[in-house]
Amino acid sequence: MIARVTWGKIKPGKWDEFERLWNGYASENAGSPGMRGRILLRDQGNADAGYGVSFWDDSAAFETFRATMPAPPAMQDCFVGQYVTTVTTVSGATLPGLT
């Protein structure tokens, strides 16, 4: 299993809009082949920063999703230009369904 972890900074005052867009996009794509789930995390130390984490059966499932379901431009417009994405191997989990 792999996880895609993205950290980003959101334009001041745009978090609520970003969260609404993120949740809509997540709901629309919840049944994507190979996706185990996803979460959005808001940084408690910086209210304009957060993490998106998605869990996938394998890299192929993730790459197929990424190629066919790009994030909506309105969501990208919420970023200040600072974001970093890393794809990782999941080597342990205690969340139900993510083992």
Protein Blocks (a to p, Z undefined) as FASTA:
>chain_A
ZZddddddddehilmmmmmmmmmmmmmmmmgghiabdcddddfklmkbccdddddfblml
mmmmmmmmccdfklmmmpgoiacddddddfbdfbehiZZ
